[in-house]
Every structure is written in C-alpha cells, then in structure tokens.
Amino acid sequence: MSIFTRFKDIVSANINSMLDRAEEPEKMIRLMIQEMEETLVELKASCAGLMADQKRIVREQDQTRSGVELWDGRARLAMDRGREDLAREALAEKLSAERACDGLEREVERFSVLIEQAREDIELLEAKLESAKERQRSLAKRVVRADQRLKARANATRAQSAEVLMRFDQFEQRIERMEAEADLAAPRRGRDLEQEFALLEGGDEIEEQLAAMRSSRQK
C-alpha cells in the first residue's frame, strides 16, 4: 500500500465510530496512533525529498539561464566580428537553452504545488493524530475511572459483608446473653429421675449392710 493510499484511508476513517464498535478500543487506538505516526514520518520524508528535488531543478535552471546569457553574448560577438554563421549557431544554442529553462520553470512550479500539497497533508494528518491522542487520553481516563468505581464497589461490598457479620455476631451474643439470663432466672429443679432411682437402689444396699452389722454384733 502506498503512503498516499494509507494517508487517505487514515484521514477518511471515522475514529470514533471505529472505536465504538471495537472490542478492545484501547488496543485499537494505540495501533491507529502508531500507524498515523509511521505515515506522518513517511509524508515528511516524501516532502523533504520533493523540496530537495526542487532545489536541484532550481540550480539546473540557474545554470541554464547562465547558458542563455553565454550564447547571447557569443552571438553578439560573432555578429560584431562579421561571423554571421557563428552568430546563427550561437542563437540556436541560446534558443535551446531558453526552451530548457522554460521546461525547468514548469518543473519548479509543479514541485511547488506538490510540496504545498504535502505540507497540507502533513498538517491534516498531524491534526488527526492529535485528535486520536486526545481520544486515547480520554479512554485512559475512562479506564481509570471505571477501575476506581470497581474498587470502590468491591470495598463497599466488603464493608457491607463485614457489617452484616458484625451484626450477626452481636445478635448471637444477645441471644446467648438472654439464654444465660433465662437460666439464672429459672427455679432450681430437684434431683432428676436418675438421681432418685440411684438413691432408692443405694438405700437397699445400705439397709443390708446395716443388718449385717447388727447380726455380727449380736453374736
């Protein structure tokens, strides 16, 4: 793809529309800026080449004009010396130099148009590039703000979770305190059923031991 085709594609591209449709707008804008910067370097190099060519043509034009003056002087000298034949040849060289000079003048004008167009293209691309960089900065700010919102939301969620757990712990502690208070307030129950039967069973054994002790004493 030529530099001018790339330039036209870049300038005609709707950056905002492309970014709105892109899945990764940050990556796309970075690639677009890179493409613009590379194209801008090539445009400037091309413009510098045109300017160098124009200067070369101007130098050649100056030399050709000097040739016109040289052959004009020689034609006059030949006529003054009575050499009309030499004067005719000198005038022919002078005419050829004048025609060459006219052609070089047209070349200089053509290069002036090309250089002016190249400068306009450079300015247009620089403006497009600055617009793209501004959009990149805007996207970067949006990414930062989105990240900040996500972090804030996560912090809020954690804070809410911690608050819920703390409330649950407080509620559990209240229940345990209420149960303890209820236990203290309730009247003491007597011996339970196991204890009653244990006493009954133990009472028979005691009576048997007492009876054995009485019997041994009577003997």
Secondary structure, DSSP 8 states (H G I E B T S, - for coil): --HHHHHHHHHH--HHHHHHH-SSHHHHHHHHHHHHHHHHHHHHHHHHHHHHHHHHHHHHHHHHHHHHHHHHHHHHHHHHTT-HHHHHHHHHHHHHHHHHHHHHHHHHHHHHHHHHHHHHHHHHHHHHHHHHHHHHHHHHHHHHHHHHHHHHHHHHHHHHHHHHHHHHHHHHHHHHHHHHHHHHHS------HHHHHHHHHHHHHHHHHHHHHHHHHH-
